[in-house]
Amino acid sequence: MYIAITRQHLGNQYQGSARDFVNYLEKENEGKSLEEQERFFNQTEHDIDAERVIAEIDANTAKLSKRDPKFYSIMVSPSQAELRHIGNDPEKLRQYTRELMKTYAAAFYRDREVTVRDILYFAKLERERTYSEKDRQVKENQPYASKILELQHQVRAVQQGRVQGEIAKLQQRIQVLEHEAPHQQNGKRIVPGMAKEGHQSHIHIIVSRTDITNTHSLSPGSKFRTSETILNGEKVKQGFDRDRFYRGAEKTFDRQFGYKRNFVETYNARNLLDKDPKRFFSALLGLPANERQAARQLLFKAGVKVPSIPTNKAQLAYKAMMQLKKCIGKALESGSIGI
């Protein structure tokens, strides 16, 4: 499960409407009939019109300054394994989103309990994803892309009479490079913007910075993480606990759909990999043999070249461990492993 929280960002100011973001989320509806279009939904309603989303988010900004984001975006992207587990069922993803938003509300610390009824949000299902420059396949194809681009420039130069050369031979070299690129999809070199194969369903959520009464601020921003303050003479937490939210998101999915999550798919594993690689690999060693093998297969599918997971602590040589950490980190960065 990959979840990202981002704030509305328009330069240094936050005065803009939610319209641009909502219009972006409407891109998959272009050219489709009304019956085929994917509409917005919230905790209790479905088939919500985009104009209503814009109007309600834009109107819910009381007491916010020019420097305050008016809304946040939450992107929820289940892994291929998670999508296969639920049959890529759009209704199950909507059900999960509604449970997830309960988890989101519970991650806020205030002088009173925050529940999902306090959250003004709208969500939308998307079924397609495209490759970007961050994806491992695009990065590893880049040297071939650069050579192809250089040859294409040479072809144009010959066509324009600026240099001499044989266009047929240049085009032949281009075709060879196209097929030699290590990552292909349906016989074509993977490039940015190409639609990804397989199940790619994911959810975009637009959530107001202000609660549904337009009275209280509810910011999940990184600088608003939990801290302690004094209230009525007692120390209390305030802010948003992202770790609690991310861990809760996994537990919610697993509980709701009976999913058996492998160690390398967990948020806890990613934290260990970032902060204490030795403990990460030691934890791998402690897995039962079948789970360790499943972890290896998950890493392999993500493009991490792991001939074998170390079977004893002596194999956890620092240099090898850090190289493996780097490879796994790249897979995580591109979203190849569902953590």
Stockholm file with secondary structure:
# STOCKHOLM 1.0

chainA/1-339         MYIAITRQHLGNQYQGSARDFVNYLEKENEGKSLEEQERFFNQTEHDIDAERVIAEIDANTAKLSKRDPKFYSIMVSPSQAELRHIGNDPEKLRQYTRELMKTYAAAFYRDREVTVRDILYFAKLERERTYSEKDRQVKENQPYASKILELQHQVRAVQQGRVQGEIAKLQQRIQVLEHEAPHQQNGKRIVPGMAKEGHQSHIHIIVSRTDITNTHSLSPGSKFRTSETILNGEKVKQGFDRDRFYRGAEKTFDRQFGYKRNFVETYNARNLLDKDPKRFFSALLGLPANERQAARQLLFKAGVKVPSIPTNKAQLAYKAMMQLKKCIGKALESGSIGI
#=GR chainA/1-339 SS CEEEEEECCBTTBCCCCSHHHHHHHTGGGTTCCTTTCCCBBCSSCCSBCHHHHHHHHHHCCTTCCTTSCSEEEEEEECCHHHHHHTTTCHHHHHHHHHHHHHHHHHTEECSSCCCGGGCCEEEEEECCCBCCTTSHHHHHHHHHHHHHHHHHHHHHHHHTTSSCCCHHHHHHHHHHHHHHSSCEETTEECCTTCBCSSCCCEEEEEEESBCTTSCSBCCCCGGGBCEEEEETTEEEEEEECHHHHHHHHHHHHHHHHTCCCCGGGSHHHHHHHHHCHHHHHHHHHTSCHHHHHHHHHHHHHTTCCCSCCCSSGGGCCHHHHHHHHHHHHHHHHTTCSCC
#=GC SS_cons         CEEEEEECCBTTBCCCCSHHHHHHHTGGGTTCCTTTCCCBBCSSCCSBCHHHHHHHHHHCCTTCCTTSCSEEEEEEECCHHHHHHTTTCHHHHHHHHHHHHHHHHHTEECSSCCCGGGCCEEEEEECCCBCCTTSHHHHHHHHHHHHHHHHHHHHHHHHTTSSCCCHHHHHHHHHHHHHHSSCEETTEECCTTCBCSSCCCEEEEEEESBCTTSCSBCCCCGGGBCEEEEETTEEEEEEECHHHHHHHHHHHHHHHHTCCCCGGGSHHHHHHHHHCHHHHHHHHHTSCHHHHHHHHHHHHHTTCCCSCCCSSGGGCCHHHHHHHHHHHHHHHHTTCSCC
//
